Amino acid sequence: MQLILDLRPTVLFATPSATVFLAEYVKGQMNMDPRDMGFKKGFMAGEAMAEEDRRRIEEEWGITARSYYGMADVAADMASECGEGEGMHFCGQGLILAELVDPATLEPVEMADGAEGEIVYTHIDREATPVLRYRCRDWVRVFTSPCACGRTSFRFSVLGRTDDMLKVKGVNVFPSAVKDVICTFMPETTGEFRIVLRKPGPYIDTNLELKIEHGEGFPAGKLEELAEQLKRTIKEKLVFTPVVEMVPPGTLPRSEYKIEYFERLYEDEG
């Protein structure tokens, strides 16, 4: 943080959860407004960014926040959002072949507008450590319709990770999708939550347990009502009914790098 004050960079490159954590640090430990740090743009990478997180980051830091995508095994910079903000444009044409597959069967999925699947990559022009149909475990939705910015490559949004996915009574549940719903209740919630696992996934044959932080100063007498609203909205949007436990703000550890979705009770018991 001292280097930021000394050098005054204007572009912030971080995971969304680290950016939220740093804003709390700047306000709490440095007694400063994050806007005064001088950033103008933010590239958010490493995890899916919920729209509520985007709005929060842009408001707190006074920046334009865009999703950015890459990985060491394939290419450091493969995709990024344009000013339209509807998915990340794939930028690896001629170097990388991108395909969609069904993560369960590994059968191909047509790269059509609105299609969903696990994205896999093959190097076309790389001599050192080339990969063939590399499974990165990212579950994406693809957009092939024309973009107003004029770029012609397909676009995609990361919905979650197939290795994080749970199958709750036969319903596929992505933790990032749960977070998206919880974030729509801010400031009634902080946006922080944990999925409580009493046994290893991905198959869960009971109602999924969620710990959700309520917002600062939220009246205790309305917590039960808030929990019911969360349950109804999650059932409506994600087609499963959770068990919701509301906890005070600051209860759950903050992620300093990538977000942690799970509280694994079976590991403690083991």
ZIPETA-V375687 format. One record per backbone hydrogen bond with DSSP energy under -0.5 kcal/mol. CO is the residue of the C=O (numbers start at 0). NH is the residue of the N-H. E is the energy in kcal/mol with one decimal. If there is no record, write none. Layout:
co=(CO;CO)
nh=(NH;NH)
e=(E;E)
This chain:
co=(0;1;2;3;9;9;10;11;11;13;14;15;16;17;18;19;20;21;22;23;24;24;25;25;31;32;33;34;39;40;41;41;42;42;43;47;49;50;51;52;53;54;55;56;57;57;62;63;65;66;68;68;70;70;74;77;78;79;81;84;86;87;88;91;91;94;94;95;96;98;99;100;100;101;106;108;109;111;114;116;117;118;119;120;121;130;130;133;133;136;136;137;137;138;138;139;140;141;142;146;150;153;154;155;156;156;159;160;160;165;165;166;166;167;170;172;172;173;173;174;175;176;177;178;179;180;181;182;184;184;187;191;193;193;194;194;195;195;196;196;201;201;203;207;208;209;209;210;211;212;212;214;218;219;221;222;223;224;225;226;227;228;229;230;231;232;233;233;234;239;241;242;243;244;246;247;253;256;258;260;261;262;262;263;263;264;265)
nh=(4;5;6;7;39;40;12;13;42;44;18;19;20;21;22;23;24;25;26;27;28;29;29;31;33;35;36;37;63;11;43;65;13;44;67;49;53;54;55;56;57;58;59;60;61;62;64;41;43;80;77;78;73;74;70;90;68;88;84;86;81;155;79;94;95;123;124;97;121;119;108;102;117;105;101;99;111;114;141;139;100;135;98;133;96;122;132;120;135;138;161;118;139;158;159;116;156;113;154;149;146;89;142;87;140;158;138;163;164;167;172;168;203;170;167;165;174;176;177;178;179;180;181;182;183;183;184;185;187;188;214;212;195;210;196;262;197;208;264;265;166;203;168;242;195;211;244;193;246;189;190;217;221;222;225;226;227;228;229;230;231;232;233;234;235;236;237;239;238;241;243;209;245;211;213;250;255;17;260;194;263;196;264;266;267;268;269)
e=(-1.9;-2.2;-3.3;-2.2;-3.5;-1.9;-0.5;-0.5;-2.8;-1.8;-2.1;-2.1;-2.3;-2.8;-1.8;-1.7;-2.0;-2.9;-2.2;-2.8;-3.0;-1.1;-0.6;-2.1;-0.5;-2.3;-1.7;-1.2;-1.6;-2.6;-0.6;-2.6;-1.9;-0.6;-2.5;-0.6;-2.4;-2.4;-2.3;-3.1;-2.8;-2.2;-2.9;-2.5;-1.4;-0.6;-0.6;-2.5;-2.9;-2.0;-2.5;-1.8;-1.1;-1.2;-3.2;-4.0;-2.5;-2.7;-0.9;-0.7;-0.5;-1.6;-1.3;-2.2;-2.6;-2.9;-1.3;-0.6;-2.0;-2.5;-2.4;-0.6;-2.7;-3.3;-2.5;-0.6;-2.2;-2.5;-2.8;-2.9;-2.2;-0.9;-2.3;-3.6;-3.0;-2.4;-0.5;-1.6;-0.9;-0.5;-2.6;-2.0;-0.6;-2.9;-1.3;-1.8;-2.2;-3.3;-2.9;-1.8;-0.7;-2.5;-3.3;-3.0;-2.3;-0.6;-3.1;-1.2;-1.1;-0.7;-3.2;-0.8;-2.7;-1.9;-2.6;-2.7;-0.5;-0.9;-1.6;-2.5;-2.0;-1.7;-2.4;-2.7;-0.9;-0.8;-1.6;-1.6;-1.8;-0.7;-3.4;-2.2;-0.6;-2.6;-0.6;-2.8;-0.6;-0.7;-1.8;-1.0;-3.9;-0.6;-2.7;-3.0;-2.4;-0.5;-2.8;-2.1;-2.5;-1.5;-0.5;-1.8;-1.7;-1.4;-2.2;-2.6;-1.9;-2.1;-2.4;-2.3;-2.5;-2.4;-2.7;-2.4;-2.4;-2.5;-3.0;-0.5;-1.3;-0.6;-0.6;-3.2;-0.5;-2.5;-2.3;-1.7;-0.5;-0.7;-0.6;-3.2;-0.6;-2.5;-1.2;-0.9;-1.0;-2.4;-1.7)
